Amino acid sequence: MIVTTTPDIQGRNITAYRGVVNGEAILGANVLKDMFAGIRDIVGGRSGAYERELRRARGLALEELEHEARKLGADAVVGVDIDYEVLGQGGSMMMVSASGTAVSLG
């Protein structure tokens, strides 16, 4: 499955638009507490633990996006947008969402 932020795929023709697909992953309060507890992990202003969790959440959101596209019979997802939001009381959760258009290719 091709997943891209571009509106088309160079050298390939889009033959059908299958619909908008989404994927989400939410990091709960315990994950955020664990990440901030590892603040000693910060080197040069970066937290490796925090970055690993964000990377994991982004991967999960993209996996869900691909799964939804496959259910629609798509070969690719174009125009992918990834967003990050803080949710919950006091910003206790973080959500990573990915959305795009599922397409068939010729």
N, C-alpha and C positions, 0 to 999 in steps of 0.2 A: 504494500500500500504506500503510495506517495502522499506525503503530507507536506504542504508548503504554504508559506505566507503570501506567495504571489497569486494573482488572479487567474493565471493559466500555467500550463506546463510546456516549456519550450520543446518544440518538436513533436508534440502530441496534440491531438484534437479532442476537445470535450464534445462528446456525442449526446450526453444527457445530464441534466441537473437532477440529482436525487433528493435534495433537500438540505436544510440546515441541520448540522449535528453539533452536539455539545458534549463536554466532559468536565467533571468537577472533582476536586479533591479538597478536603477540609482538614487542616491541622488543628487538633483540639488543644485545650488548655494545658494538658500534661505535656504534650510535645513542646509547646512554647516554654513551659517552665524548665523542662529538661535542657532545652537549647540555651536558655539564659543562665541556667545553673552552670553550664559549661563555658561561661563568658571568658574564663581563663584561656580558652581556645583561641581567643582573638590575637591575631598577629597582623600588624600593620593596618589596624582598623577593620579587619574582616573576621567574621566568625565562621570557621569551617563547619561547625555543627549546624548552624543556621542555614548555611548555603547547601549542605547535604540534604536537609529536610525540605527546603524549597525545591531542589532538584528532583527529589523523590516525588513530591506532590505534583510537580509539573509533568513528570513522566507518567504518573497515574492518570492525570487529566487527559493527556494525549492518548494513552492506551484506551481510555473509555471513549474518546472521540473516534478513534479508529474502529472500535467495536461497533459503535452506532452506525458508522459509515458502511461497514461490511453487512450489517443487517439490512441496509437499504440496497445492497447489491452494487455498491460503488467500488471503483478502482483507486480513487484518490480523494483527497480533501484539499481544496484550494481556499485561499483567502483566510488562512488560520490566524486568529487573534488570541493572544494569551493575556489574561488579566489577573491581577492580584488584589484581593480585598481583605480588610481587617473586619471581623464580625464579632458579635457577642458583647456581653457586658464588659466594659473596660478593655475591649480589643483582645479578648481571651482566645480568639480563634482566627485563623487565616485561611482564606479560600483561594485556590488557584483554579481558574476556569479557562477552558479553551473552546472556541467555536469556529466553525468554518462551513463551507459548502461541499457536500458529498457529490462527486461527479463520476460519470463513466467515461472512459477514454477509448478513442478509436485507434 
